[in-house]
Amino acid sequence: MVTETLREELLRRQLADGWGYRSDCGQAALEPTCLALLALRLQNIPAGTYGIEALQRLQNPDGGWPAFNGDREACGLTGLAVLTLNTLGQPNGIEPSIEWLLRSRGREAHWLWKWKFRTTDTRVRFDPGKFGWPWQPDTASWVVPTAFSLLALKQSFPDCRSARVRDRIRLGVAMLFDRACPQGGWNAGNGVVYGVAMRPHLDATAIALLALRGERHNDLMARSLAWLRDQAQVCAAPWSLAWCVLTMDAYELPTGWAQERLEAMSLDELDDTATLAIVTIALDCTTHGNPFEVLT
C-alpha cells in the first residue's frame, strides 16, 4: 500500500460531520476524526477544511470534546483534539480546551478518594497523589487519556509554561511513572492489581512513551522502549504496530522494517477508520514528520 491510496480511502469514508470508526457507520466520532485529519494534514484539499470545521463544531461549550457526535459529556480524548488543532495550525477554540485539561483530573485527586485508596481499597497499587486524566469525568486516571493530555499541553506550551501548566504536566508524568508495569511498559490503567503484575499493552506503552519524550531518561523508560521494540517484531495488529512505528521514530530508532510490514497489509485489514488513519501517519512519519513527537 502507498499513502496516496490510504488517503484516498480516508476521503471516501468522510462523513458530513467528520469520520466514524467504520466505513459503514453513519455516526462521527472524535478519535477517527482527529486521526484522519492528521493523516490528511499535508493535503491541500477542501475535505481537510470541512473536517476541521466538523471537529470544531463537535466541541462542547466548556472546551472539552465528547467521544461521539451527539454526546454531551466530554471525554479523555480532548487532548487528542487539542493536539490535532495545534498540528493543523488551527488555534481557534484551544484556549477553553487548555483550561478544560488543566481542570480535569482523575477522581483519586479528591481527598476522599485519596483516603479510600490509601486505607480501604488496596486492590490496586498506586499513589493517588499522582493523578492524570480519566476517560470520563468522575472516574480514575487512565494511561491513554493522560498521555494524550500531556502531549497536548507540552505541544501547546513548548517553551514558556506557567506554574499551573508545569504543575499539571508534572503530576501527569508522575502518574505515568507510578502506574507502569513492573517489567516495563503500560497496561490500560494500573501496573499491579490484587498483587498481580499486569501485562503491558503495546498501544498504551507506545502512547505513554510518546508523552514522556523529553523527560529525563531512566531505567523504566529504557525497559519499556526495549520491550516495545521486541514486541513490535512479532506484532500483527496494524493499530499497535503503527503506534510502535511512531514511538520508535520519536526515539530515533530504525522503523523501516516495521513500515514495510505495514505497507504489506491490505485495506481489508484496515476496516476501522482510526486504524487506517494511524497507519497512514506511521507510514509517512519519517518523510513528512511525526505529529506525536514532543520536540526537545
Contacts in CASP RR format, 6 or more apart in sequence:
PFRMAT RR
TARGET T0000
AUTHOR 0000-0000-0000
METHOD contacts of the structure
MODEL  1
MVTETLREELLRRQLADGWGYRSDCGQAALEPTCLALLALRLQNIPAGTY
GIEALQRLQNPDGGWPAFNGDREACGLTGLAVLTLNTLGQPNGIEPSIEW
LLRSRGREAHWLWKWKFRTTDTRVRFDPGKFGWPWQPDTASWVVPTAFSL
LALKQSFPDCRSARVRDRIRLGVAMLFDRACPQGGWNAGNGVVYGVAMRP
HLDATAIALLALRGERHNDLMARSLAWLRDQAQVCAAPWSLAWCVLTMDA
YELPTGWAQERLEAMSLDELDDTATLAIVTIALDCTTHGNPFEVLT
1 262 0 8 1.000
1 263 0 8 1.000
1 264 0 8 1.000
1 265 0 8 1.000
1 266 0 8 1.000
1 267 0 8 1.000
1 283 0 8 1.000
2 263 0 8 1.000
3 280 0 8 1.000
3 283 0 8 1.000
3 284 0 8 1.000
5 267 0 8 1.000
6 39 0 8 1.000
6 267 0 8 1.000
6 270 0 8 1.000
6 276 0 8 1.000
6 279 0 8 1.000
6 280 0 8 1.000
6 283 0 8 1.000
7 39 0 8 1.000
7 40 0 8 1.000
7 43 0 8 1.000
7 280 0 8 1.000
9 267 0 8 1.000
9 270 0 8 1.000
9 276 0 8 1.000
10 19 0 8 1.000
10 36 0 8 1.000
10 39 0 8 1.000
10 40 0 8 1.000
10 273 0 8 1.000
10 276 0 8 1.000
10 277 0 8 1.000
10 280 0 8 1.000
11 40 0 8 1.000
11 45 0 8 1.000
11 47 0 8 1.000
12 23 0 8 1.000
13 19 0 8 1.000
13 20 0 8 1.000
13 23 0 8 1.000
13 36 0 8 1.000
13 273 0 8 1.000
13 276 0 8 1.000
14 36 0 8 1.000
14 47 0 8 1.000
14 50 0 8 1.000
14 51 0 8 1.000
15 26 0 8 1.000
15 28 0 8 1.000
16 54 0 8 1.000
17 28 0 8 1.000
17 54 0 8 1.000
17 57 0 8 1.000
17 58 0 8 1.000
17 69 0 8 1.000
18 28 0 8 1.000
18 32 0 8 1.000
18 33 0 8 1.000
18 36 0 8 1.000
18 50 0 8 1.000
18 51 0 8 1.000
18 54 0 8 1.000
18 55 0 8 1.000
18 69 0 8 1.000
19 28 0 8 1.000
19 29 0 8 1.000
19 32 0 8 1.000
19 33 0 8 1.000
19 36 0 8 1.000
19 273 0 8 1.000
19 277 0 8 1.000
20 26 0 8 1.000
20 27 0 8 1.000
20 28 0 8 1.000
20 29 0 8 1.000
20 32 0 8 1.000
20 33 0 8 1.000
20 273 0 8 1.000
21 29 0 8 1.000
21 31 0 8 1.000
21 32 0 8 1.000
21 272 0 8 1.000
21 273 0 8 1.000
21 274 0 8 1.000
22 271 0 8 1.000
22 272 0 8 1.000
22 273 0 8 1.000
23 271 0 8 1.000
23 273 0 8 1.000
27 68 0 8 1.000
27 69 0 8 1.000
28 54 0 8 1.000
28 58 0 8 1.000
28 68 0 8 1.000
28 69 0 8 1.000
29 67 0 8 1.000
29 68 0 8 1.000
29 69 0 8 1.000
30 55 0 8 1.000
30 58 0 8 1.000
30 65 0 8 1.000
30 66 0 8 1.000
30 67 0 8 1.000
30 68 0 8 1.000
30 75 0 8 1.000
30 77 0 8 1.000
30 80 0 8 1.000
30 81 0 8 1.000
31 67 0 8 1.000
31 77 0 8 1.000
31 80 0 8 1.000
31 274 0 8 1.000
32 272 0 8 1.000
32 273 0 8 1.000
32 274 0 8 1.000
32 277 0 8 1.000
33 51 0 8 1.000
33 54 0 8 1.000
33 55 0 8 1.000
33 58 0 8 1.000
34 55 0 8 1.000
34 77 0 8 1.000
34 80 0 8 1.000
34 81 0 8 1.000
34 83 0 8 1.000
34 84 0 8 1.000
35 80 0 8 1.000
35 273 0 8 1.000
35 274 0 8 1.000
35 277 0 8 1.000
35 278 0 8 1.000
35 281 0 8 1.000
36 51 0 8 1.000
36 273 0 8 1.000
36 276 0 8 1.000
36 277 0 8 1.000
37 48 0 8 1.000
37 51 0 8 1.000
37 52 0 8 1.000
37 55 0 8 1.000
37 84 0 8 1.000
37 88 0 8 1.000
38 84 0 8 1.000
38 87 0 8 1.000
38 88 0 8 1.000
38 277 0 8 1.000
38 281 0 8 1.000
38 291 0 8 1.000
39 276 0 8 1.000
39 277 0 8 1.000
39 278 0 8 1.000
39 280 0 8 1.000
39 281 0 8 1.000
39 284 0 8 1.000
40 47 0 8 1.000
40 48 0 8 1.000
41 87 0 8 1.000
41 88 0 8 1.000
41 291 0 8 1.000
42 284 0 8 1.000
42 288 0 8 1.000
52 85 0 8 1.000
52 88 0 8 1.000
52 90 0 8 1.000
55 65 0 8 1.000
55 81 0 8 1.000
55 84 0 8 1.000
55 85 0 8 1.000
56 85 0 8 1.000
56 90 0 8 1.000
56 92 0 8 1.000
56 93 0 8 1.000
58 65 0 8 1.000
58 66 0 8 1.000
58 69 0 8 1.000
58 81 0 8 1.000
59 65 0 8 1.000
59 81 0 8 1.000
59 93 0 8 1.000
59 97 0 8 1.000
60 66 0 8 1.000
60 72 0 8 1.000
60 74 0 8 1.000
62 74 0 8 1.000
62 96 0 8 1.000
62 100 0 8 1.000
63 74 0 8 1.000
63 78 0 8 1.000
63 93 0 8 1.000
63 96 0 8 1.000
63 97 0 8 1.000
63 99 0 8 1.000
63 100 0 8 1.000
64 74 0 8 1.000
64 78 0 8 1.000
64 81 0 8 1.000
64 96 0 8 1.000
64 97 0 8 1.000
64 100 0 8 1.000
65 74 0 8 1.000
65 75 0 8 1.000
65 77 0 8 1.000
65 78 0 8 1.000
65 81 0 8 1.000
65 97 0 8 1.000
66 72 0 8 1.000
66 73 0 8 1.000
66 74 0 8 1.000
66 75 0 8 1.000
67 75 0 8 1.000
67 76 0 8 1.000
67 77 0 8 1.000
73 136 0 8 1.000
73 137 0 8 1.000
74 100 0 8 1.000
74 104 0 8 1.000
74 137 0 8 1.000
75 135 0 8 1.000
75 136 0 8 1.000
75 145 0 8 1.000
76 104 0 8 1.000
76 133 0 8 1.000
76 134 0 8 1.000
76 135 0 8 1.000
76 136 0 8 1.000
76 145 0 8 1.000
76 148 0 8 1.000
76 149 0 8 1.000
77 145 0 8 1.000
77 148 0 8 1.000
78 97 0 8 1.000
78 100 0 8 1.000
78 101 0 8 1.000
78 104 0 8 1.000
78 148 0 8 1.000
78 149 0 8 1.000
78 152 0 8 1.000
79 97 0 8 1.000
79 101 0 8 1.000
79 145 0 8 1.000
79 148 0 8 1.000
79 149 0 8 1.000
79 151 0 8 1.000
79 152 0 8 1.000
80 148 0 8 1.000
80 152 0 8 1.000
81 97 0 8 1.000
82 94 0 8 1.000
82 97 0 8 1.000
82 98 0 8 1.000
82 101 0 8 1.000
82 152 0 8 1.000
82 156 0 8 1.000
83 148 0 8 1.000
83 151 0 8 1.000
83 152 0 8 1.000
83 155 0 8 1.000
83 291 0 8 1.000
83 292 0 8 1.000
85 91 0 8 1.000
85 92 0 8 1.000
85 93 0 8 1.000
85 94 0 8 1.000
86 94 0 8 1.000
86 152 0 8 1.000
86 155 0 8 1.000
86 156 0 8 1.000
87 155 0 8 1.000
87 291 0 8 1.000
94 156 0 8 1.000
97 152 0 8 1.000
98 152 0 8 1.000
98 153 0 8 1.000
98 156 0 8 1.000
101 133 0 8 1.000
101 149 0 8 1.000
101 152 0 8 1.000
101 153 0 8 1.000
101 168 0 8 1.000
102 153 0 8 1.000
102 164 0 8 1.000
102 165 0 8 1.000
102 168 0 8 1.000
104 133 0 8 1.000
104 134 0 8 1.000
104 137 0 8 1.000
104 149 0 8 1.000
105 131 0 8 1.000
105 132 0 8 1.000
105 133 0 8 1.000
105 134 0 8 1.000
105 141 0 8 1.000
105 171 0 8 1.000
106 131 0 8 1.000
106 132 0 8 1.000
106 133 0 8 1.000
106 134 0 8 1.000
106 139 0 8 1.000
106 140 0 8 1.000
106 141 0 8 1.000
107 113 0 8 1.000
107 134 0 8 1.000
107 138 0 8 1.000
107 139 0 8 1.000
107 140 0 8 1.000
108 114 0 8 1.000
108 117 0 8 1.000
108 126 0 8 1.000
108 128 0 8 1.000
108 129 0 8 1.000
108 131 0 8 1.000
108 140 0 8 1.000
108 141 0 8 1.000
109 128 0 8 1.000
109 129 0 8 1.000
109 131 0 8 1.000
109 132 0 8 1.000
113 128 0 8 1.000
114 128 0 8 1.000
114 129 0 8 1.000
117 124 0 8 1.000
117 126 0 8 1.000
117 128 0 8 1.000
118 128 0 8 1.000
123 193 0 8 1.000
123 194 0 8 1.000
124 190 0 8 1.000
124 192 0 8 1.000
124 193 0 8 1.000
125 190 0 8 1.000
125 191 0 8 1.000
125 192 0 8 1.000
125 193 0 8 1.000
125 195 0 8 1.000
126 178 0 8 1.000
126 179 0 8 1.000
126 190 0 8 1.000
126 191 0 8 1.000
126 192 0 8 1.000
127 174 0 8 1.000
127 178 0 8 1.000
129 171 0 8 1.000
130 171 0 8 1.000
130 172 0 8 1.000
130 174 0 8 1.000
130 175 0 8 1.000
130 177 0 8 1.000
130 178 0 8 1.000
131 141 0 8 1.000
131 171 0 8 1.000
131 172 0 8 1.000
131 175 0 8 1.000
132 141 0 8 1.000
132 145 0 8 1.000
132 146 0 8 1.000
132 149 0 8 1.000
132 171 0 8 1.000
132 172 0 8 1.000
132 175 0 8 1.000
133 141 0 8 1.000
133 142 0 8 1.000
133 145 0 8 1.000
133 146 0 8 1.000
133 148 0 8 1.000
133 149 0 8 1.000
133 172 0 8 1.000
134 140 0 8 1.000
134 141 0 8 1.000
134 142 0 8 1.000
134 145 0 8 1.000
135 142 0 8 1.000
135 144 0 8 1.000
135 145 0 8 1.000
140 189 0 8 1.000
141 175 0 8 1.000
141 179 0 8 1.000
141 189 0 8 1.000
142 188 0 8 1.000
142 189 0 8 1.000
143 176 0 8 1.000
143 179 0 8 1.000
143 186 0 8 1.000
143 187 0 8 1.000
143 188 0 8 1.000
143 189 0 8 1.000
143 204 0 8 1.000
143 207 0 8 1.000
143 208 0 8 1.000
144 188 0 8 1.000
144 203 0 8 1.000
144 204 0 8 1.000
144 207 0 8 1.000
144 208 0 8 1.000
146 172 0 8 1.000
146 175 0 8 1.000
146 176 0 8 1.000
146 208 0 8 1.000
146 211 0 8 1.000
147 176 0 8 1.000
147 204 0 8 1.000
147 207 0 8 1.000
147 208 0 8 1.000
147 210 0 8 1.000
147 211 0 8 1.000
148 207 0 8 1.000
148 211 0 8 1.000
149 172 0 8 1.000
150 169 0 8 1.000
150 172 0 8 1.000
150 173 0 8 1.000
150 176 0 8 1.000
150 211 0 8 1.000
150 212 0 8 1.000
151 210 0 8 1.000
151 211 0 8 1.000
151 292 0 8 1.000
151 294 0 8 1.000
153 165 0 8 1.000
153 168 0 8 1.000
153 169 0 8 1.000
154 169 0 8 1.000
154 211 0 8 1.000
154 294 0 8 1.000
155 294 0 8 1.000
157 165 0 8 1.000
158 295 0 8 1.000
161 169 0 8 1.000
173 211 0 8 1.000
173 212 0 8 1.000
173 215 0 8 1.000
176 186 0 8 1.000
176 208 0 8 1.000
176 211 0 8 1.000
176 212 0 8 1.000
177 220 0 8 1.000
179 186 0 8 1.000
179 187 0 8 1.000
179 189 0 8 1.000
179 190 0 8 1.000
179 191 0 8 1.000
180 186 0 8 1.000
180 191 0 8 1.000
180 208 0 8 1.000
180 220 0 8 1.000
180 224 0 8 1.000
181 187 0 8 1.000
181 191 0 8 1.000
181 192 0 8 1.000
181 197 0 8 1.000
181 198 0 8 1.000
181 199 0 8 1.000
181 200 0 8 1.000
182 191 0 8 1.000
182 192 0 8 1.000
182 197 0 8 1.000
183 197 0 8 1.000
183 200 0 8 1.000
183 223 0 8 1.000
183 227 0 8 1.000
184 200 0 8 1.000
184 205 0 8 1.000
184 220 0 8 1.000
184 223 0 8 1.000
184 224 0 8 1.000
184 227 0 8 1.000
185 200 0 8 1.000
185 204 0 8 1.000
185 205 0 8 1.000
185 208 0 8 1.000
185 220 0 8 1.000
185 223 0 8 1.000
185 224 0 8 1.000
185 227 0 8 1.000
185 228 0 8 1.000
186 200 0 8 1.000
186 201 0 8 1.000
186 204 0 8 1.000
186 205 0 8 1.000
186 208 0 8 1.000
186 224 0 8 1.000
187 198 0 8 1.000
187 199 0 8 1.000
187 200 0 8 1.000
187 201 0 8 1.000
187 204 0 8 1.000
188 201 0 8 1.000
188 204 0 8 1.000
189 198 0 8 1.000
189 204 0 8 1.000
190 198 0 8 1.000
191 197 0 8 1.000
191 198 0 8 1.000
192 198 0 8 1.000
200 224 0 8 1.000
200 227 0 8 1.000
201 240 0 8 1.000
202 228 0 8 1.000
202 231 0 8 1.000
202 232 0 8 1.000
202 235 0 8 1.000
202 237 0 8 1.000
202 240 0 8 1.000
202 241 0 8 1.000
202 243 0 8 1.000
202 244 0 8 1.000
203 239 0 8 1.000
203 240 0 8 1.000
203 243 0 8 1.000
205 224 0 8 1.000
205 227 0 8 1.000
205 228 0 8 1.000
205 247 0 8 1.000
206 228 0 8 1.000
206 240 0 8 1.000
206 243 0 8 1.000
206 244 0 8 1.000
206 246 0 8 1.000
206 247 0 8 1.000
207 243 0 8 1.000
207 247 0 8 1.000
207 292 0 8 1.000
208 224 0 8 1.000
209 221 0 8 1.000
209 224 0 8 1.000
209 225 0 8 1.000
209 228 0 8 1.000
209 247 0 8 1.000
209 250 0 8 1.000
209 251 0 8 1.000
210 246 0 8 1.000
210 247 0 8 1.000
210 250 0 8 1.000
210 292 0 8 1.000
210 293 0 8 1.000
210 294 0 8 1.000
211 294 0 8 1.000
212 221 0 8 1.000
213 250 0 8 1.000
213 251 0 8 1.000
213 293 0 8 1.000
213 294 0 8 1.000
213 296 0 8 1.000
214 294 0 8 1.000
214 296 0 8 1.000
215 221 0 8 1.000
225 247 0 8 1.000
225 251 0 8 1.000
225 253 0 8 1.000
228 244 0 8 1.000
228 247 0 8 1.000
228 248 0 8 1.000
229 244 0 8 1.000
229 248 0 8 1.000
229 253 0 8 1.000
231 244 0 8 1.000
232 240 0 8 1.000
232 241 0 8 1.000
232 244 0 8 1.000
232 245 0 8 1.000
232 248 0 8 1.000
232 258 0 8 1.000
235 241 0 8 1.000
235 244 0 8 1.000
238 262 0 8 1.000
238 265 0 8 1.000
238 269 0 8 1.000
238 270 0 8 1.000
238 275 0 8 1.000
238 279 0 8 1.000
239 272 0 8 1.000
239 274 0 8 1.000
239 275 0 8 1.000
239 278 0 8 1.000
239 279 0 8 1.000
241 258 0 8 1.000
241 261 0 8 1.000
241 262 0 8 1.000
241 282 0 8 1.000
242 262 0 8 1.000
242 275 0 8 1.000
242 278 0 8 1.000
242 279 0 8 1.000
242 281 0 8 1.000
242 282 0 8 1.000
243 278 0 8 1.000
243 282 0 8 1.000
244 258 0 8 1.000
245 255 0 8 1.000
245 258 0 8 1.000
245 259 0 8 1.000
245 262 0 8 1.000
245 282 0 8 1.000
245 283 0 8 1.000
245 285 0 8 1.000
246 278 0 8 1.000
246 281 0 8 1.000
246 282 0 8 1.000
246 285 0 8 1.000
246 290 0 8 1.000
246 292 0 8 1.000
246 293 0 8 1.000
248 254 0 8 1.000
248 255 0 8 1.000
248 258 0 8 1.000
249 255 0 8 1.000
249 285 0 8 1.000
249 286 0 8 1.000
249 290 0 8 1.000
249 293 0 8 1.000
250 290 0 8 1.000
250 292 0 8 1.000
250 293 0 8 1.000
250 294 0 8 1.000
255 285 0 8 1.000
255 286 0 8 1.000
256 286 0 8 1.000
258 282 0 8 1.000
259 282 0 8 1.000
259 283 0 8 1.000
259 286 0 8 1.000
262 279 0 8 1.000
262 282 0 8 1.000
262 283 0 8 1.000
263 283 0 8 1.000
265 279 0 8 1.000
267 276 0 8 1.000
270 276 0 8 1.000
270 279 0 8 1.000
281 290 0 8 1.000
281 291 0 8 1.000
285 291 0 8 1.000
END
